[in-house]
Amino acid sequence: MQWIILFSLCIATFSANSKAQEHSIEQLLNIEIATYQLSSAFSAYVLFTGIPKYDQGLEKVIATTNPILANAQSNYPGIVDKWQESLGYIERSKELVFSPDDHRLIIGISAYLNPLYQQIELNKQSITQGNKTSAPLPPALEEYLTIRISFERAIAQYTAFSASSAGFVHSDISLEDNVNTFSSQIESIKNKGEEYQRLNMKWNFIKSNMLKNPGETSPFITLHTAIDMRKTLQRIYKNDFVTNIGI
């Protein structure tokens, strides 16, 4: 329950003391990234039976992404409501991770997160179709956010499948398609310096592992590498803009 109270206080604080509003599509893309990260963190918590490393990881994702949702309260209250419902499910379910049937928790969180993804997509379409006025994003920022979404979606799906073979489903996109999409998108990165080479090396190291059957994969190594990849992506774009999205 402490997460929900903290989240509500965060919303009140940000609503009362709001700075310049984020670009509306940027808000949505940041929310989408945050939602995939929430899925990944909860799946990892379930997969590794709530050990402190993954308990702390889940808490960190929630704490880091709460301000993103708080800033979006006025523009997207329906999305924020669905996010709070997801947090409520996680809070109620944490102790169930010690049950032999804990794989059902992955199916349960998907029932909360999939409507959230759908709501985000509907709002994105509304902006794209011109129902809301919105100036174009800076090209580098759009590239970064698009690549991050692709990456986080693949990691979220992989982690949920590792925790439960009947787990996460995002529309009708397969894990293989999500992995291939990210592989294609990183080729479009314009800054192909040392950090890009490092990103490519890390991705090539884990992507074949991600496509193995759940019992044959190595989620600990994959998730540890994913943390490094997030930081590497931020460093690639650090000269274009300042960002600190997620973990």
N, C-alpha and C positions, 0 to 999 in steps of 0.2 A: 504493500500500500504506500510505502514511502516514495516510490517512484512517481506515482500518480499525484501525490501531494506536491512533490518537488516540481513536477511538470506544470501543474496548475499555477504555482507561485511564479514559475518562470514566465508563463504566458502573461500573467498580470503585470509583471515587472517590465517586460518588453513592450507590452501594449501601452503602458503609461509613459515609457521613456524611449519611444521608438526613434531611431535615427533615420537617415534617408532610406527609403524602401528599396529592397533589391529589385532588380529587373524581374518582371513577373515570370518569364519563362525560366530565368535563372533560379528563381525560388523553386519552381516545380522540378527542375533537374536535380537540384540539391536535395530536395525531399525524396526523389526517386532513389538517388544514391544512398541516402540515409536509411530508406526502407529496406533496400537489399542488404545493407550492412546489418540491420537489425535481424533480418532473417538468418544471415550467416552466423552472427554471434549467438543467437538462440540455438541454432542447429549444432554449433560447436559445443555449447553448454550441455546439450542433450547427449551428443556423441561421446563426450569425455566425462559423462556422469557428474557434472557440476563441480569438478575439481577447481581449486581457487584460481588458477590461471585463466580459465574460461568463464568463471563467475565474474572475475574482475574485468575481463574483456567485454562481457555483456553490459556490465554497469558502465563501463567507459563509453561504449557506443551510445547508450541512452543519455548519459550526461552530455556528451559532445553534440548530439543531434537535437537535443531539446531546444536550444536557442534557434535553430533553423525553423523548427515547427512553430515556436513562439512568434517569430517574425512573420510567419505566414498566416497567423490566426485571422487577421482581418480580411485577407484576400481569399483564403481557402479554408473556411471553418469546417466544411464537411470532411476534408482530408485530415485536419487536426483531430476531429472527433474519432475518425477511424483509427488514427494512430494511438489515441488514448485507449480505445477498446483493445488494441493489440497489446499494449503495455499491461492492461488489466489481466488479459489472458496469461501473459508471461508470469506476472506476479502470482497468480493463482496456481500456476502449473510447476513452479520451480521445484517443489519438494517431490513431485511425481517423477522426477528424473531418476529416482532410485528404484522405480517400479520395473519389473521385467517387461512391461508393455510400454516402456517410455518412447518407443518409436512412434506411438500414436500422437505424441506431442507435436511431431513435425506436421502431421496431417492437420492437427488442430490449429497450429499457428498459420498454416496456409489458408485456412478458412477465414482468418482475419486479414491476412496480408493481401490475398488475391483481390478482394474488393477495393483495397487501398490502391493497388497497382492500376486497377481499372479506372478508379476515380482520377488518378494522376493523368492517365492517358486521355481521358475525356477532356480534362482541363487543357492539356497540351494541344489537343485537336482544336479546341475552341479558340485558343490564341492563334494557332497556325491559320485557321480559316477566317481570321479577322474579326471574330466576335468581341475581342478585346484589343485595344490599341497597345502596341508594343514595338519598340524600336529593335532593330537587329542586335544580337549579341556581338561583342567584339570577336573576330574570327578565332583567335587563339583560345579565348574562354569557351566558345562553343565547341571547338575541337576537343579541349580538355574534358569538359563535362560529358560530351558524347562518348568519349573513350572510357571515362570512368564508369559510366552507366553500363556499358558493354562488359567491362571487367567485373564490376560488382554483381551483375546479373549471373554471369558464368560461375563466379565463386559461390554465390548464394545457392544456386541450383546444385552445384557439386557437393557442397557441405550438407545440404538437406538429403541428398541421395546417399551420402556416406552414413548419415544418422538413421535413415529409413529408406528402404528401396521403394516404398510407396509414398515418398515424401513430396517435396516441393514441385509444383507445376506452375509455370508462368505462361499463360495462354497455351499455344500449341507448339512452342519453340523447344526443340530438343536440346539437351546438353551439348551434343556434338555441334549443332548449329551455333549455339552461343559461343562455344570455344572457337569455332572457325570465324565467326564474326569479329571477335576480338583480335584474332590473328591478322585478319585483313585490315582492321582499323589501325593497328599500330604501324602498319606500313605507310599510312598516310601522315604520320607525324613528320613535321617539316624539320624540326631540330634533331638531326640524326648524329649528335655528338656522342661523347663518352657515356653520358647517362642513358641515352637511347640504346646504345650497345649493351649496357648492363641490363636494361629492361628486357630487351630481346632475349638475352642469355637466360635470364630467370624464367621468362615465359616458356621458352623451349624446354627448360628443365622440368616444368610441372605439367605442361598441357597434355602430354601422352598419359601421364599418371591420372589425370582428371577423367579420362575416357575409359579407364579400366572398370571392371565390375566392382561394386562396392566392397566386396570381401578381399579384393586384390590391390586396392589402392592404399596410399599412405597419406591420410588427411593431415597428420601432424606436420609433416614436411611441407605439404601444399599450403596450409594455412599460414605457416611461419613465413614461407616465401611470399605469399600474398601481401603480408604486412610490409615487407621490404619493397614490393612492387608499387604499393600505394605511395610510399615515400619517394621512390624513384620517379614516378610520374609527376609528382609535385615539383621535384627538382628540375625536371625537363622544362617545365613551364614557368619557373620562378622569375625569369626575366621578363615575362609577358604580363604577369599580374601576380598579386599576393593572394595566396589561398591557403586555407587550412580546413579542408572539408573532411569530416569523418576522422578515422584513425589511420 
